[in-house]
Amino acid sequence: MQIIAHRGASGLAPENTLKAMAKALELGAPAIEIDVQAADGELWVFHDRRLERCTNGKGVLTEQSRSYLEQLDAGEGEVIPTLWQVMEIIAGRCELHIELKGAHTADAVATLTRRAEAELGFTPEQWVVSSFHHPELARFATLRSDIRLGALTANLPLNLAQFADELGAWSLNCDVDFVDQSLVADAHRRGLKVLVYTVDYPEDYEKIASMGVDGIFTNRPDRFLAQ
């Protein structure tokens, strides 16, 4: 089962920061997952819609200026990194799963993945681009048909894995609270991988491993990389 460091090693360092990325690399994580949002002409690596939980700032991230976002503390003195800064620190040393958080992200991510392949040693096979925003994911597919897609869901769909299949996804990424054997079996019948978030406890790992899940997103990659 693949172990994917969720927002970097976010159980050991502030989530989605360069410190969390460095920790995941230090642990030998084969893949790192991040979230990207667009604001003031830049792609920022940040999960929440609002700034309050993870920074000393206030308001909706996408409504802020670059100068405001650059001076915020994202925990332990870390700043909110840009996507390019995260790409620079990883530099092709592991896979990077990029979650598109809403509209206006697909085009810029497509551009930066090409640049990172040219300048930082990444290959197209090292990317997985995912989203709950399925129209944006479909848009990305028209721009980079050579990159794998992850179709995200936070529930158990009535038609199981059909939505991911119709999107042309490589993986179905689902919540640990909703994954079950029927979903895994249907996804595998369709040729899809199943990746589950967020798995931090050994008992959860053992339960989903018994279902044949292909990978997990975890805040604590240190707990599972030795398995």
Backbone as CSV, one residue per row, in Angstrom:
resi,resn,N_x,N_y,N_z,CA_x,CA_y,CA_z,C_x,C_y,C_z
1,MET,0.836,-1.193,0.000,0.000,0.000,0.000,0.878,1.253,0.000
2,GLN,0.539,2.204,-0.865,1.342,3.425,-0.918,1.005,4.342,0.254
3,ILE,2.042,4.922,0.842,1.887,5.864,1.949,2.121,7.268,1.408
4,ILE,1.101,8.115,1.510,1.159,9.474,0.979,1.093,10.449,2.145
5,ALA,2.106,11.285,2.280,2.168,12.254,3.377,1.158,13.369,3.120
6,HIS,0.141,13.445,3.966,-1.008,14.337,3.794,-0.659,15.753,4.239
7,ARG,-0.639,16.676,3.274,-0.213,18.060,3.536,1.221,18.078,4.071
8,GLY,2.039,17.196,3.522,3.360,16.952,4.083,3.215,16.054,5.300
9,ALA,4.244,15.994,6.119,4.139,15.233,7.374,3.452,16.135,8.392
10,SER,2.139,16.345,8.192,1.438,17.406,8.919,1.125,17.068,10.365
11,GLY,1.338,15.821,10.762,1.218,15.492,12.172,2.486,15.774,12.949
12,LEU,3.541,16.155,12.236,4.852,16.386,12.854,5.375,17.798,12.617
13,ALA,4.711,18.558,11.762,5.100,19.932,11.434,3.858,20.648,10.921
14,PRO,3.844,21.978,10.927,2.649,22.697,10.472,2.243,22.294,9.054
15,GLU,0.969,22.003,8.881,0.494,21.439,7.615,0.754,22.348,6.421
16,ASN,1.077,21.715,5.302,1.273,22.394,4.020,2.393,23.437,4.037
17,THR,3.324,23.322,4.984,4.473,24.229,5.011,5.712,23.514,4.471
18,LEU,6.732,24.301,4.188,7.982,23.701,3.713,8.594,22.793,4.771
19,LYS,8.381,23.116,6.040,8.877,22.249,7.112,8.199,20.880,7.063
20,ALA,6.914,20.859,6.783,6.188,19.585,6.669,6.648,18.788,5.454
21,MET,6.979,19.496,4.371,7.499,18.809,3.176,8.867,18.197,3.465
22,ALA,9.729,18.986,4.107,11.073,18.508,4.422,11.021,17.295,5.344
23,LYS,10.094,17.303,6.305,9.970,16.176,7.226,9.508,14.927,6.488
24,ALA,8.553,15.079,5.568,8.089,13.930,4.787,9.217,13.342,3.950
25,LEU,10.019,14.203,3.346,11.163,13.728,2.560,12.179,13.026,3.449
26,GLU,12.422,13.588,4.625,13.370,12.987,5.574,12.924,11.586,5.979
27,LEU,11.616,11.384,6.110,11.073,10.080,6.492,11.072,9.080,5.339
28,GLY,11.314,9.575,4.131,11.324,8.699,2.971,9.961,8.442,2.368
29,ALA,9.028,9.378,2.562,7.694,9.209,1.983,7.789,9.107,0.464
30,PRO,7.139,8.114,-0.140,7.183,7.979,-1.598,6.297,8.976,-2.319
31,ALA,5.410,9.642,-1.563,4.509,10.621,-2.167,4.083,11.633,-1.110
32,ILE,3.835,12.853,-1.559,3.355,13.940,-0.710,2.110,14.523,-1.359
33,GLU,1.102,14.836,-0.527,-0.119,15.479,-1.018,-0.188,16.899,-0.485
34,ILE,-0.597,17.833,-1.352,-0.766,19.231,-0.961,-2.063,19.766,-1.562
35,ASP,-2.473,20.944,-1.075,-3.649,21.635,-1.588,-3.208,22.955,-2.198
36,VAL,-3.821,23.353,-3.305,-3.463,24.639,-3.903,-4.700,25.490,-4.151
37,GLN,-4.530,26.787,-3.865,-5.558,27.784,-4.113,-4.933,28.961,-4.845
38,ALA,-5.745,29.640,-5.637,-5.262,30.779,-6.411,-5.668,32.086,-5.741
39,ALA,-4.681,32.991,-5.598,-4.957,34.327,-5.063,-3.911,35.299,-5.586
40,ASP,-4.362,36.417,-6.092,-3.488,37.502,-6.545,-2.412,37.015,-7.514
41,GLY,-2.823,36.179,-8.456,-1.910,35.737,-9.497,-0.909,34.685,-9.088
42,GLU,-1.113,34.057,-7.931,-0.178,33.055,-7.420,-0.948,31.834,-6.943
43,LEU,-0.273,30.672,-6.934,-0.833,29.451,-6.359,-0.230,29.240,-4.980
44,TRP,-1.097,29.202,-3.974,-0.673,29.058,-2.577,-1.011,27.661,-2.084
45,VAL,-0.104,27.085,-1.312,-0.310,25.741,-0.771,-0.976,25.889,0.591
46,PHE,-2.284,25.673,0.597,-3.093,25.934,1.795,-4.410,25.197,1.640
47,HIS,-4.894,24.600,2.718,-6.097,23.777,2.635,-7.390,24.548,2.833
48,ASP,-7.489,25.304,3.904,-8.775,25.869,4.309,-9.203,27.043,3.434
49,ARG,-10.491,27.259,3.382,-11.019,28.446,2.703,-10.586,29.706,3.443
50,ARG,-10.639,29.657,4.768,-10.273,30.812,5.595,-8.900,30.609,6.229
51,LEU,-8.304,31.703,6.650,-6.929,31.694,7.148,-6.803,31.402,8.638
52,GLU,-7.888,31.554,9.406,-7.769,31.605,10.858,-7.187,30.349,11.499
53,ARG,-7.582,29.158,11.063,-7.157,27.934,11.761,-5.656,27.717,11.696
54,CYS,-5.046,28.016,10.563,-3.645,27.640,10.361,-2.666,28.808,10.343
55,THR,-3.159,30.030,10.453,-2.254,31.186,10.431,-2.707,32.223,11.455
56,ASN,-1.932,33.293,11.560,-2.319,34.434,12.388,-3.091,35.474,11.583
57,GLY,-3.525,35.095,10.390,-4.286,36.003,9.541,-5.777,35.807,9.676
58,LYS,-6.524,36.637,8.961,-7.982,36.569,8.974,-8.509,36.676,7.552
59,GLY,-9.675,36.072,7.335,-10.349,36.222,6.062,-10.211,35.029,5.147
60,VAL,-10.803,35.164,3.978,-10.786,34.130,2.943,-9.503,34.263,2.137
61,LEU,-8.760,33.183,1.998,-7.449,33.253,1.345,-7.538,33.835,-0.055
62,THR,-8.498,33.390,-0.839,-8.547,33.802,-2.243,-8.855,35.283,-2.424
63,GLU,-9.263,35.957,-1.351,-9.575,37.383,-1.432,-8.415,38.267,-0.985
64,GLN,-7.280,37.659,-0.622,-6.164,38.417,-0.057,-5.117,38.751,-1.112
65,SER,-4.306,39.748,-0.785,-3.203,40.144,-1.663,-1.981,39.277,-1.403
66,ARG,-1.114,39.233,-2.379,0.147,38.516,-2.223,0.939,39.055,-1.025
67,SER,1.008,40.365,-0.888,1.808,40.963,0.192,1.257,40.575,1.559
68,TYR,-0.063,40.475,1.693,-0.652,40.074,2.966,-0.351,38.607,3.258
69,LEU,-0.535,37.746,2.287,-0.318,36.315,2.499,1.143,36.000,2.796
70,GLU,2.052,36.714,2.162,3.481,36.440,2.344,3.967,36.712,3.760
71,GLN,3.284,37.585,4.507,3.792,37.950,5.837,3.114,37.183,6.974
72,LEU,2.230,36.254,6.643,1.540,35.500,7.683,2.409,34.380,8.243
73,ASP,2.169,34.052,9.511,2.820,32.919,10.172,1.888,31.718,10.067
74,ALA,2.355,30.678,9.389,1.554,29.462,9.210,1.903,28.392,10.240
75,GLY,2.589,28.798,11.317,2.951,27.875,12.384,4.444,27.691,12.498
76,GLU,4.973,27.853,13.709,6.401,27.669,13.980,7.274,28.571,13.105
77,GLY,6.739,29.749,12.798,7.496,30.703,11.999,7.505,30.421,10.514
78,GLU,6.782,29.407,10.077,6.701,29.073,8.656,5.732,30.008,7.935
79,VAL,5.992,30.245,6.665,5.083,31.043,5.845,4.203,30.111,5.008
80,ILE,3.150,30.669,4.424,2.364,29.908,3.452,3.205,29.806,2.185
81,PRO,3.593,28.613,1.775,4.443,28.511,0.587,3.631,28.596,-0.699
82,THR,4.316,28.933,-1.758,3.714,28.838,-3.086,3.912,27.420,-3.617
83,LEU,3.152,27.087,-4.631,3.317,25.765,-5.240,4.729,25.599,-5.779
84,TRP,5.274,26.630,-6.384,6.619,26.510,-6.941,7.650,26.253,-5.846
85,GLN,7.502,26.888,-4.697,8.434,26.656,-3.591,8.382,25.206,-3.121
86,VAL,7.187,24.629,-3.077,7.064,23.215,-2.703,7.698,22.330,-3.766
87,MET,7.464,22.651,-5.012,8.089,21.883,-6.090,9.609,21.948,-6.002
88,GLU,10.131,23.114,-5.654,11.586,23.277,-5.544,12.168,22.403,-4.443
89,ILE,11.499,22.313,-3.298,12.062,21.538,-2.187,11.962,20.038,-2.465
90,ILE,10.923,19.618,-3.193,10.785,18.193,-3.524,11.698,17.813,-4.681
91,ALA,11.717,18.636,-5.700,12.668,18.495,-6.820,12.716,17.077,-7.398
92,GLY,11.557,16.484,-7.591,11.510,15.181,-8.237,11.908,14.007,-7.368
93,ARG,12.044,14.219,-6.058,12.475,13.127,-5.174,11.344,12.189,-4.766
94,CYS,10.107,12.593,-4.994,8.972,11.712,-4.723,7.797,12.178,-5.572
95,GLU,6.723,11.404,-5.562,5.507,11.826,-6.244,4.895,13.019,-5.517
96,LEU,4.190,13.852,-6.278,3.479,14.976,-5.681,2.022,14.928,-6.132
97,HIS,1.134,14.776,-5.149,-0.302,14.810,-5.400,-0.782,16.233,-5.123
98,ILE,-1.353,16.872,-6.122,-1.781,18.264,-6.018,-3.300,18.313,-6.065
99,GLU,-3.916,18.749,-4.967,-5.369,18.901,-4.953,-5.746,20.318,-5.360
100,LEU,-6.555,20.439,-6.387,-7.054,21.729,-6.848,-8.219,22.135,-5.949
101,LYS,-8.038,23.235,-5.209,-9.082,23.714,-4.307,-9.900,24.774,-5.024
102,GLY,-10.852,24.332,-5.826,-11.755,25.262,-6.480,-11.302,25.716,-7.847
103,ALA,-12.014,26.716,-8.345,-11.821,27.192,-9.710,-10.522,27.976,-9.865
104,HIS,-10.136,28.161,-11.120,-9.000,29.008,-11.504,-7.653,28.452,-11.040
105,THR,-7.571,27.141,-10.909,-6.305,26.516,-10.517,-5.729,25.623,-11.611
106,ALA,-6.571,25.064,-12.453,-6.121,24.056,-13.420,-5.063,24.592,-14.374
107,ASP,-5.308,25.757,-14.954,-4.380,26.278,-15.958,-3.009,26.563,-15.362
108,ALA,-2.997,27.189,-14.192,-1.721,27.535,-13.568,-0.959,26.292,-13.125
109,VAL,-1.663,25.278,-12.621,-0.994,24.036,-12.224,-0.430,23.326,-13.449
110,ALA,-1.170,23.330,-14.537,-0.657,22.722,-15.770,0.632,23.401,-16.215
111,THR,0.657,24.716,-16.132,1.855,25.470,-16.520,3.033,25.145,-15.614
112,LEU,2.795,25.108,-14.298,3.900,24.875,-13.361,4.404,23.438,-13.406
113,THR,3.532,22.468,-13.677,4.032,21.090,-13.792,4.974,20.966,-14.987
114,ARG,4.640,21.623,-16.076,5.545,21.600,-17.238,6.884,22.254,-16.894
115,ARG,6.827,23.374,-16.210,8.065,24.071,-15.835,8.902,23.210,-14.892
116,ALA,8.247,22.552,-13.937,8.974,21.709,-12.983,9.619,20.512,-13.671
117,GLU,8.981,20.001,-14.698,9.593,18.915,-15.471,10.839,19.407,-16.204
118,ALA,10.793,20.628,-16.679,11.928,21.185,-17.422,13.072,21.609,-16.513
119,GLU,12.739,22.092,-15.295,13.754,22.727,-14.456,14.107,21.978,-13.176
120,LEU,13.220,21.106,-12.692,13.422,20.520,-11.361,13.544,19.003,-11.355
121,GLY,13.518,18.375,-12.507,13.732,16.933,-12.554,12.512,16.074,-12.355
122,PHE,11.321,16.668,-12.308,10.101,15.867,-12.233,9.827,15.201,-13.581
123,THR,9.073,14.105,-13.536,8.562,13.473,-14.753,7.033,13.495,-14.695
124,PRO,6.355,13.386,-15.833,4.887,13.373,-15.805,4.312,12.263,-14.928
125,GLU,5.042,11.164,-14.807,4.567,10.029,-14.006,4.578,10.313,-12.507
126,GLN,5.221,11.402,-12.089,5.306,11.708,-10.657,4.176,12.596,-10.146
127,TRP,3.277,12.993,-11.030,2.172,13.851,-10.609,0.873,13.061,-10.499
128,VAL,0.063,13.426,-9.519,-1.357,13.077,-9.507,-2.092,14.367,-9.153
129,VAL,-3.030,14.767,-9.981,-3.809,15.980,-9.729,-5.235,15.565,-9.394
130,SER,-5.738,16.061,-8.255,-7.041,15.629,-7.759,-7.904,16.835,-7.413
131,SER,-9.194,16.572,-7.215,-10.082,17.659,-6.798,-11.463,17.124,-6.446
132,PHE,-12.126,17.832,-5.509,-13.563,17.673,-5.300,-14.321,18.477,-6.356
133,HIS,-13.653,19.461,-6.939,-14.239,20.332,-7.962,-14.070,19.622,-9.305
134,HIS,-15.017,18.759,-9.632,-14.849,17.890,-10.794,-14.790,18.642,-12.122
135,PRO,-15.504,19.756,-12.302,-15.308,20.523,-13.540,-13.880,21.046,-13.692
136,GLU,-13.263,21.456,-12.593,-11.878,21.938,-12.678,-10.930,20.787,-13.000
137,LEU,-11.223,19.609,-12.461,-10.415,18.428,-12.764,-10.550,18.057,-14.239
138,ALA,-11.766,18.144,-14.756,-11.982,17.870,-16.180,-11.253,18.895,-17.037
139,ARG,-11.239,20.143,-16.594,-10.490,21.183,-17.301,-9.003,20.841,-17.330
140,PHE,-8.467,20.409,-16.188,-7.050,20.053,-16.133,-6.732,18.922,-17.108
141,ALA,-7.636,17.969,-17.229,-7.405,16.827,-18.125,-7.242,17.264,-19.572
142,THR,-7.895,18.352,-19.955,-7.740,18.842,-21.331,-6.391,19.514,-21.540
143,LEU,-5.764,19.944,-20.446,-4.489,20.657,-20.526,-3.292,19.722,-20.400
144,ARG,-3.436,18.664,-19.575,-2.342,17.714,-19.346,-2.913,16.306,-19.330
145,SER,-3.199,15.784,-20.505,-3.793,14.448,-20.594,-2.824,13.347,-20.184
146,ASP,-1.540,13.702,-20.029,-0.524,12.717,-19.647,-0.352,12.596,-18.140
147,ILE,-1.095,13.372,-17.365,-0.977,13.341,-15.905,-2.175,12.604,-15.305
148,ARG,-1.908,11.757,-14.319,-2.963,10.988,-13.658,-3.893,11.899,-12.857
149,LEU,-5.167,11.533,-12.834,-6.179,12.297,-12.109,-6.703,11.497,-10.924
150,GLY,-6.969,12.202,-9.820,-7.614,11.614,-8.662,-8.964,12.270,-8.449
151,ALA,-10.034,11.490,-8.520,-11.384,12.014,-8.325,-11.752,11.882,-6.853
152,LEU,-11.968,13.003,-6.199,-12.228,13.020,-4.761,-13.719,12.961,-4.453
153,THR,-14.051,12.220,-3.400,-15.406,12.211,-2.873,-15.346,12.177,-1.353
154,ALA,-16.315,12.842,-0.718,-16.388,12.841,0.743,-17.566,12.005,1.230
155,ASN,-18.135,11.184,0.336,-19.265,10.340,0.719,-19.170,9.006,-0.016
156,LEU,-20.202,8.205,0.116,-20.278,6.936,-0.620,-21.273,7.140,-1.753
157,PRO,-20.798,7.336,-2.989,-21.697,7.654,-4.100,-22.695,6.536,-4.381
158,LEU,-23.900,6.929,-4.806,-24.941,5.959,-5.125,-24.478,4.999,-6.211
159,ASN,-23.750,5.529,-7.192,-23.245,4.708,-8.296,-21.789,4.293,-8.085
160,LEU,-21.380,4.274,-6.816,-20.045,3.816,-6.436,-18.959,4.551,-7.219
161,ALA,-18.144,3.857,-7.980,-16.986,4.483,-8.626,-17.285,5.038,-10.015
162,GLN,-18.547,5.038,-10.405,-18.888,5.464,-11.769,-18.417,6.885,-12.068
163,PHE,-18.581,7.801,-11.098,-18.212,9.200,-11.335,-16.730,9.337,-11.656
164,ALA,-15.890,8.569,-10.967,-14.445,8.638,-11.202,-14.093,8.050,-12.559
165,ASP,-14.772,6.991,-12.917,-14.568,6.362,-14.221,-14.931,7.338,-15.338
166,GLU,-16.056,8.026,-15.183,-16.513,8.972,-16.206,-15.575,10.166,-16.346
167,LEU,-14.890,10.521,-15.271,-13.913,11.608,-15.321,-12.599,11.188,-15.975
168,GLY,-12.443,9.888,-16.216,-11.181,9.400,-16.756,-10.080,9.390,-15.723
169,ALA,-10.461,9.240,-14.458,-9.494,9.302,-13.362,-8.636,8.038,-13.297
170,TRP,-7.490,8.191,-12.668,-6.609,7.065,-12.351,-6.981,6.479,-10.999
171,SER,-7.405,7.356,-10.073,-7.755,6.897,-8.728,-9.054,7.532,-8.260
172,LEU,-9.708,6.817,-7.359,-10.834,7.341,-6.603,-10.312,7.580,-5.195
173,ASN,-10.397,8.824,-4.729,-9.873,9.194,-3.418,-11.054,9.438,-2.488
174,CYS,-11.169,8.628,-1.429,-12.369,8.698,-0.600,-12.039,8.767,0.883
175,ASP,-13.042,9.201,1.634,-12.941,9.390,3.076,-12.919,8.034,3.784
176,VAL,-12.073,7.926,4.795,-11.977,6.685,5.563,-13.317,6.316,6.206
177,ASP,-14.171,7.313,6.477,-15.461,7.037,7.101,-16.454,6.379,6.150
178,PHE,-16.190,6.450,4.838,-17.166,5.946,3.868,-16.661,4.799,3.001
179,VAL,-15.363,4.560,2.982,-14.860,3.479,2.133,-15.420,2.142,2.617
180,ASP,-15.847,1.323,1.664,-16.282,-0.028,2.017,-15.904,-0.986,0.891
181,GLN,-16.146,-2.269,1.137,-15.696,-3.286,0.192,-16.369,-3.146,-1.171
182,SER,-17.640,-2.715,-1.178,-18.343,-2.582,-2.458,-17.727,-1.476,-3.306
183,LEU,-17.335,-0.378,-2.682,-16.709,0.722,-3.415,-15.351,0.307,-3.958
184,VAL,-14.560,-0.348,-3.130,-13.232,-0.798,-3.566,-13.358,-1.790,-4.715
185,ALA,-14.277,-2.735,-4.586,-14.446,-3.748,-5.629,-14.900,-3.121,-6.945
186,ASP,-15.841,-2.177,-6.864,-16.335,-1.529,-8.083,-15.237,-0.701,-8.739
187,ALA,-14.467,0.021,-7.929,-13.358,0.808,-8.473,-12.342,-0.091,-9.169
188,HIS,-11.984,-1.174,-8.526,-10.996,-2.082,-9.114,-11.523,-2.736,-10.391
189,ARG,-12.808,-3.033,-10.440,-13.394,-3.587,-11.675,-13.269,-2.603,-12.836
190,ARG,-13.278,-1.326,-12.499,-13.177,-0.280,-13.513,-11.726,0.106,-13.813
191,GLY,-10.783,-0.549,-13.146,-9.377,-0.250,-13.366,-8.864,0.937,-12.591
192,LEU,-9.605,1.354,-11.568,-9.223,2.503,-10.747,-8.482,2.060,-9.494
193,LYS,-7.530,2.877,-9.059,-6.926,2.711,-7.746,-7.849,3.352,-6.707
194,VAL,-7.742,2.905,-5.461,-8.503,3.500,-4.366,-7.523,4.019,-3.321
195,LEU,-7.566,5.333,-3.089,-6.727,5.993,-2.095,-7.638,6.575,-1.022
196,VAL,-7.286,6.376,0.243,-8.179,6.730,1.350,-7.536,7.778,2.254
197,TYR,-8.330,8.783,2.626,-7.895,9.836,3.553,-8.834,9.868,4.755
198,THR,-8.434,10.330,5.895,-7.061,10.488,6.366,-6.848,9.374,7.386
199,VAL,-5.792,8.602,7.219,-5.569,7.397,8.025,-4.348,7.617,8.909
200,ASP,-4.582,7.770,10.218,-3.490,8.047,11.149,-3.295,6.964,12.205
201,TYR,-4.224,6.004,12.272,-4.173,5.009,13.345,-4.034,3.597,12.774
202,PRO,-3.198,2.775,13.413,-2.951,1.419,12.905,-4.216,0.589,12.724
203,GLU,-5.205,0.745,13.618,-6.419,-0.058,13.482,-7.205,0.313,12.219
204,ASP,-7.185,1.609,11.855,-7.827,2.021,10.604,-7.055,1.476,9.404
205,TYR,-5.741,1.528,9.498,-4.889,1.009,8.422,-5.178,-0.468,8.181
206,GLU,-5.249,-1.234,9.249,-5.474,-2.673,9.109,-6.840,-2.972,8.498
207,LYS,-7.846,-2.190,8.889,-9.197,-2.409,8.371,-9.256,-2.165,6.871
208,ILE,-8.689,-1.041,6.415,-8.789,-0.745,4.981,-7.808,-1.583,4.163
209,ALA,-6.709,-1.993,4.781,-5.788,-2.886,4.069,-6.485,-4.196,3.729
210,SER,-7.355,-4.646,4.629,-8.078,-5.899,4.385,-9.066,-5.780,3.227
211,MET,-9.433,-4.539,2.874,-10.335,-4.303,1.738,-9.589,-4.257,0.408
212,GLY,-8.261,-4.205,0.460,-7.485,-4.122,-0.767,-7.261,-2.716,-1.281
213,VAL,-7.379,-1.734,-0.383,-7.126,-0.338,-0.758,-5.683,-0.185,-1.234
214,ASP,-5.457,0.719,-2.183,-4.142,0.850,-2.821,-3.215,1.859,-2.157
215,GLY,-3.761,2.788,-1.378,-2.906,3.785,-0.751,-3.672,4.588,0.279
216,ILE,-2.924,5.244,1.172,-3.543,6.098,2.186,-2.860,7.454,2.221
217,PHE,-3.652,8.452,2.567,-3.131,9.769,2.911,-3.066,9.820,4.432
218,THR,-1.904,10.165,4.979,-1.737,10.171,6.425,-0.950,11.383,6.895
219,ASN,-1.373,11.922,8.044,-0.625,13.004,8.682,0.614,12.480,9.398
220,ARG,0.656,11.160,9.622,1.755,10.535,10.361,2.400,9.433,9.528
221,PRO,3.097,9.794,8.462,3.743,8.769,7.634,4.762,7.942,8.399
222,ASP,5.304,8.510,9.480,6.286,7.778,10.282,5.699,6.506,10.884
223,ARG,4.392,6.461,11.089,3.757,5.291,11.701,3.603,4.120,10.732
224,PHE,3.670,4.392,9.433,3.336,3.362,8.452,4.444,3.034,7.469
225,LEU,5.439,3.886,7.345,6.462,3.649,6.324,7.299,2.415,6.601
226,ALA,7.375,1.991,7.854,8.161,0.804,8.187,7.402,-0.487,7.898
227,GLN,6.080,-0.372,7.603,5.272,-1.588,7.407,5.454,-2.148,6.004
